[in-house]
Amino acid sequence: MDALAGTGAAAAAVEDVYPLTPLQNGMLLHTLADPGVYLDQASFLLEGAGDPHRLATAWQRLVDATPALRTHLVWEDVPEPLQVVRRHAPLTVRHLDWSHLPEDAQAAALVELAQAERAAGVDLTAGPLMKLALVRARPDAVRVVWTFHHLVLDGWSTTQIFEDVFAQYAALGTDAAPAALTRPPFREYVAWLRGQDGSAAREYWAGALAGFDAPTPLPYDRRPAPGHRAHAAARVRVELAEERAKALSAMAARHHLTLNTVVQGAWALLLARHSGEGDVCFGATTSGRPAELPGMESTVGNFLNTLPVRVRPAEEGETLAGWLGRLQEEQARARASSTWPCARSGRSPNSRRAPSCSTPWWSSRTTRTTRRPPPSTACGSPR
């Protein structure tokens, strides 16, 4: 603590210090190599919010009450990377007024603003790892551009944040006392995770990935050079037609399968076809919030967990439904062993005899996302 925060007033300004989770460690490594890789941004218009300064105060109150939002990182000259929670972390808020601009000019200005905010990034060594731009679009509407680092927030947390900010904004506009913000701190999850016995999980993954020493290549015909790090260059949105979606759901229900299992099976078949390999492996990202730890559904932080999914060819005489059912059973066993650090960091155990974290397991992954929609509140509805 003395080395990190000094003594006296400097030390008193620090509320807590604890390690990163294995997944956060992996995200930090990727960020140091590519600073923008985990920088997220949300932009929305708040109808009925006529006071951007009151909105900024509501956001600051949220930061004051939420340890994960007062966190910065330390990784140099320490045995392992740490997250440091300050007692107070002023949120950077940029105020702009575009109410005099026509809609097309506002749209063009928004593109430039969002790009500039992303390009500036956030400083991992100085919390909060987020910033705001609040733009008065009309007298009764505020455009919010929220830029934050994914290392401290997952998608589920954004809903908790919207709920709390809107409640604070509404309370600040009345004589009522602002609602108390009492969500469990993220450090409870970190402590729980570090207290898990990893020996059984280590043994499970050593067996589940035995003989698998290299990720399934994608693309198969242009294997990346050593040290190459892939990044997303574009986003492609594909939606199933309603009839197909209903048919897929009905098929899954008939065979007691989840849609997530069906998607994973489809991705495994696609990888096998394009890689020419029958035995494939990819990552699967899930929420990672442990049901056995009370209060984690409402905690703000990054609980995401990516586990390897190894899929072998169908056995002789095995039907598609039977093959998918076997995949689903294997994934249930894998989730029970999700607390082994190498499973969370995407590194390979290499062998049953001496697991290590030296080799990546996957070059692609699937993600199942479940997010509640932002609520409509007294301060307006986001759109």
Summary of the structure (lengths in Angstrom):
residues: 383
radius of gyration: 23.0
end to end distance: 43.6
largest distance: 71.8
contacts: 1112
relative contact order: 0.16
helix: 39%
strand: 19%
